[in-house]
Amino acid sequence: MKITDIKTVLLTGPSTNDRFILESRKLRSASFIEIHTDTEHVGLGETYVGYFCPESVPSIVEFFKPILIGQNVDDIDELWRRMYHCGNFWCRVGLGTSALTGVEAALWDLRGKLLNKPVFELLGGCRHDRLLCYATGGPSNYPKSRLAEKVDYYLGLGFRAFKVGTGCVQDGQCFETAPGFRSIADFEADKAAFLRKHVGRDVKILMDGHMGNNAVKTWNVETAKTVLKALEPHDLFLFEEPLHYTDPWGYADLARSTSVPVAGGECLTAMYEWRVFAEQESFDIAQPDASFMGGLREFMNVARMFEQRGKKIATHSWGAGGSLLQNIHCGFAAPNTCILEVAADFAGLHKEVMGDSFRMRDGRILPPQTPGLGMVLTDAIKNRYPFVPGSGEFNSVPGKILSS
């Protein structure tokens, strides 16, 4: 088998069928990588960069393309090393590394198809019979009756865990707190108490500060400490992204100060960037994304680094269906995975791309059985979701305001 071509496929479709998230984000873009061969097999991967700046991906893939043409997939780690080294001046972290993730995932998918094995078997084997997953719920839709309706919706879909963001969205507007609250800490503690009373003790509650891309205001360490201290009585499974990723030292200080498990990592790429956070003990639970962080092997390296420190990992996944499958395979291959993120109530760029590979039962995901990653990308799917330029999400600032 020889690689003959590498192509980028950009698509745009409904963000989700989740009507609560649709209040904030109606469209999603996605970037898939196809690796063609002189056989009937095509490798498929996704880079989460396609959700933010999809237009950047094709030129990066073209840069790496000559390295792969004529090669086989007997040694994916060596092919990754060549691509990573070739982009040394601009690909050690960030955009280049994240785009490389989609290419490397397609190589693993191709190798799995050739060997007739699911990718997690190639990454070290299946380490879990099943894994708890949570419905990633985006913003906290208010008033509280609306928030309760949202949570009931996720439980009705079969989830036994869910995540909501800090602040609230009401009548299409984002707020740091609801009216009538004196402080952020009082508001979040009141929200957590309401949620815990509503769902009981058996359902897992996760919260997300979104401080890597907050639409209102980014917290400092003292604010984060005050908020998490107020949340301690409410038995949160984790609190994600309470600080910006430019402050691993602040994360470490925060983690030492509270019994609430501090989580993060969705914006981090490449092993050595993660190493800074690991060595500072910035996270109680690390959240690598196997469609963003540099590759499936990099994911496994990061998982191992945190396992050696007695820490768990919880996958991050807010890309399309390929992103979710890549994270599921890595999650099953990593022994310290404690939970998987799932975009509840899939729209087409999830549901159609995953085919029959996604299996959830009693609030837990089962290992995929399809060879490779289990991704499907037919001409019909491509034609159904044509790419809309400018459909990538970004962090709104004056002069560039997110409108969808």
N, C-alpha and C positions, 0 to 999 in steps of 0.2 A: 504494500500500500504506500502510495506517495501523495503528498499534499500538492494539489494543482492550483488552488485559488483560495483567497480569503476575501469575504465580502462583509460589509456592514449594512444592516437593515434597520432603518429608522421608522418607527410607527407612532401613531397617536390615537388614543381611544379614551373611553370613559375612565375616570380615575378609579371608580369603584361602583358597586351597586348599593353601598352603604349610604342611606339617605342622610345620615347624620354628618358624615364626612363630606358629602356632596354640598353641604352648606358652605364649606370653606374651599373645596378644591374639586372642580368638575372634570378636568382633563388630566391625563398623564401621558408623557412621552416615554419612549423606551428605545434602547439600542441593543440589537442582537448582532452577534458575530457568527457568520457561517464559514466553516472550513471545509472546502470541497476536496475530493480525492479522486484518484483514478479507479475507485470502486463505487458501489452504490451508496456508501456511507457518507454522511455529512455531519460534521461536528457542530454543535450549537452551544453558545454561551451568551450571557448577558452582562453588561456593565451598568452599574447604577448611575454612572455619569450620564447615561441616556435620559434619566429623569430630570436632570438639572440643566445640562448644556449639551444636548444631543448633537448639535451641529459640529461640535469639536471632535467627535469620535472617528468619523471616516478617515480624516487625514492622519490620525495617530495610527489607526490600523494599517493604512497604506505604508506608513513608515516601517512597521514591523514585518510587513508582508514578505519582502525578499528573504528574510531570515528563515522563513518557514517553507517557502516553495521548494518542492523536491524532497522534503524531509518526511520521515515517518514519525510515529508517536511512541516509539520504544522507550525514549528517555525524555519525558516531558520536563523534568526538572532542569535538564541541560538546555533545552530550547528556551525555557523561561529565563535561565541565567544569561543566555546570549541576548535576548531581547532587553532584559533589565540593564545589562552592562552597556548595550548599544545606546540606551537613553540615559546614561549616567548623569549628564549635566541637567536634565530636566525631568527625569522619570524616577528618581529615588524615592520620592513621596508625591502625593497629590494626583493631579489629573492624568499624567502619563501612566502612573502605576495603576490607577483605577481602570483606565481603558485596557491596560494589559490584562487585568482580571478577566474581562470577557473573552479575550483571546485564549488565555490559559484554560478557562472553563470549557471552551469548545474543544480544546485538545483532550481534556479528560473525558468529555462526552464521547468523542471519537474513539478513544482507546476502550472505553467501556462497551461501546457497540461492537468493536472488533473482537473483544474477549467475551462478549455476551454476559457482562457483569454490571450491576449497578455501581456507580462511581464510589460510593462509600466503601465498597469492598476493596477498591484500589488504593484508598487512602488509609487503610489500616484495619478494615473490617467493621462490622456492626457492633457497637458497644452498648446498645440499648434495645430492648424489645419494643418499646414505645416511649414517646416523649411528650410531656405536658406542653401544651401550646396556649398562647393567649391571643385574644382578639385585640388588635391594635386599633384603638378607637379615636386617635387624633384628639381634637379639642374636647373640652367639657362643654357640652351644649346646655345652656341654661334657659329658663329657670330650672329648679331642681326636679320638677315633674318631667321636664324634657330629658334631663340627665338620667332619671330612673327609667324612662322609656327606652333610652339608648342602651342601658345596661341589660334590661330585659330582652331586648332585641338580640344581643350577643349570646345571652344564656339560651335563648330560644333556638339559636343556630347550633347549639351543642357545646359551646365553650364553657370551661369551668374556671377561666381566668380572663381578665381583661385589663387594658391600660387606657387611662385618660390623661389629658394634659392639664397642667396648671393654668390658672386664669380661667376665662370662660369666653364662649362665643354666644352672643344673643342678638337676634335680629340682624345677623350677618356681620356684626362688628366684634372685634377682639377687645377684651378688657383684662386688665391685670387682676382685678377682683370684681365681684358683683357689688352693686350699690349697697351702702349701709355697713360695710366692713371697714374697721379701722386699720387693719394691717393685712399683708399677704399671708402671714402665718395663721391668723385667725380664720381667714377665708379658706385656706387649704385644709386646715384641721377640721373645720365645719363640714367641708365637702367630704373628707375621708370618713368622718363619723357618720354622715348620712349614707354613704355608699356601704360602709360596713354593716350598718343596721339594716339596710335594704337587702343585701345579699347573704347575710349571715357569716358564719366563721369558716365555712367549707370552700368558699370561692376565693381565689387569689386576686388581690387588687394590686395593680402596678400603677405608678404615676410617673409622668414625664415632664420635666421642667422646660425642655426644648431650648435650653440656654445656649446651644450652638447656633440657633437660628431663630431666636424668639422674636415674635412680631411686635412686642410692646416694649420690653425693657429687660436687659440682661442683669442677673443678680450678681452681687459680690459675695465673698465668702461669708461675711457676717449675716447677710440676708439668708443665704442658703442654710447656715447653721440654725438660725432661728426657725425657719420653716420646717426643717427636718426634725428638730427637737419637738415641735408642736405635733408632728405626725407620728411620733413614736408609739403612742397608745393604740394605734389603729392597725397594727399588724400588716404593714405593706410587704409584699414580696420583694420589691426593689423600688428605688427612686432613680430614674434615669436622667442623666444630663442636667444636674443642678447648677453647673458652671460652664463657662466657655472652655474650649479645648486648648486655649493658650495658657492655661494655668494648671498644670499637673500637680504643682505643689499645693495649690489651694484645694484641689480634689483630695489630696492625701490628708491635709489638715481637717477637712470636712469629714472624711471617712473615719478618722480617729475620734471624732467628737459626737458621733451618733450611733444608735443601735439600728437605725434604718439602713439596709444594705444600699450602698452607693454604687450606681452602675453607669457605664458610659463606653464610648468608643466608636460610634457610628461614623464619625468624621475622620478617623485615623486610618492611615495607610502604611503599609510596609512594616516589616518586623522591627526595624530599629526605631521607628517612631513609637510603636507600641512599647518598646523596651523602656523608654523613659517613664511611661505611666506605670508599668509593671514594677520597676525598681523603686519608684516612689510609693508603691502600694496605694495608688490613687483610686483604684476600683475594688470594691468587694466582689462585684460581678462584672466581668468584661463582656462587651457587646460587639464582637467583630462581625463584619458583613462580607460574606463570601462572594459578593458581586461588586465589591468596591475596594477592598483593602489590599489588593495586590495579587490575589490568586487563591485557589483552594489549598495549595500547599502552604502558603503564607498563613492562611487561617489555621491550619493544623499546627504550625510552628507557634503561633500566638497562643492557641489553646493549651499547648504543652507548657509553654512558659508560665502561664497562670496556674496550671495544674501543679507544677513544681512548687508553687508558692501557696498551695492549698486553696486556690480561688476557683470559682465556678465561671462558666461562660453562658451567656444567653444570646442567641443569634439576633442580629438586627436584620430586618428585611422589609423594605418598603419600595423595592423595585417592582417589576412585573413578574410574570410567572417563572421565567428563567431564574431570576434572582431568588425567589422563594425556594425553588428546587435546589439550587446550589447551596443555600444555607441549610436546607433539610439534610442533604447528603453529608455535609461537613458536621452538622450537629450530631448525626448518628455515629460518625466516625470518631468524634472527640469524647473521651470518657467523662469529662467534667461538664458536659452540657446539662443545664438544669431546666431550661424552658426554650421554646421556639416562638418567634414572633410570626403572626399570620395576619394578613390583610383580610378581614372578615368580609363575607358576601362578595366574592370576586366578580369583577366585570371581565370582558372578553380577553384583555391582554394578560389576565391570569388564567381564567378558566379554560380558554381554548388552547393556550400555549402549554398548559400542564397535562392536557388529556386526562388519562386515568391514573397518572402517577401520584397525585395527591390523595392520601387516604387518612381520614380522621375518624376516630371512634371514641366515644365517651370522653371527649375533651382532650384526647391525646392523638398524636400523629404516629402512624405506623411506617416502618421503613419502606421506601419505594422499591418496587420489584422490577421495574423496566430496565433493560440494559442502558448504560450511559446515564445521563441525567434525567431522561424521561421527558424531554422537551419536544414539542411539536411546533413547527413553523411552516405551514403550507402556503401555497400561493393564494388560496382563498382567504386565509388570515391576513396576509399582507395586503390584499386588495380591500379587505373590509375595514382596515384601520390605516388609511394613508397618512403619512407624516404631515403634520401642520407646523411649518416653521414658526419658531417663537413659543412653542407649547411647553418648553421646559420650565420647571419651577425654579424660582430664585428667591433670595431674601430681599423683600421690598426695602428700598431706600428712596429718598427724594431724587427724582429724575428717572427712576425705574421702579414703577409701582406694579405689583402683581395684581392682576385684575380678574383672574379665573382660578 
